């Protein structure tokens, strides 16, 4: 299903998210945090700041491990994107 966008965006951003098994390993050797937890924190901060500042752009989410999967087509609906 194609997403409709309400207005002309200033930019389009594609977020590519690695979901492979290696993301379960520790981040920078820290025994308390994994790479996936770090990426999730960065992803959440990006989405929160984008919503807070009301930037006029659209986003798309792609995940990959052994295959590449479109998780969210271009949208300006950040609740759907998150």
Residue pairs with C-beta under 8 A, 6 or more apart in sequence:
1 73
2 73
3 72
3 73
3 74
3 75
3 77
3 80
5 58
5 74
5 75
5 76
6 76
7 56
7 76
9 56
9 57
9 58
9 76
10 55
10 56
10 57
11 57
11 58
12 57
12 58
12 59
12 60
12 74
13 57
13 58
13 59
13 60
14 59
14 60
14 61
14 62
15 43
15 46
15 59
15 60
15 61
15 62
16 62
16 63
16 64
17 39
17 43
17 61
17 62
17 63
17 64
17 71
18 39
18 63
18 64
18 65
19 36
19 63
19 64
19 65
20 64
20 65
20 66
21 65
22 35
23 34
23 35
23 36
23 39
24 34
24 35
24 36
25 34
25 35
26 33
26 34
26 35
27 33
27 34
27 35
27 37
27 38
44 82
47 78
47 81
47 82
50 57
50 59
50 78
51 78
57 76
58 74
58 75
58 76
59 72
59 74
59 75
59 76
59 78
59 81
60 70
60 72
60 73
60 74
60 75
61 70
61 71
61 72
61 81
62 68
62 69
62 70
62 71
63 69
63 71
72 80
72 81
75 81
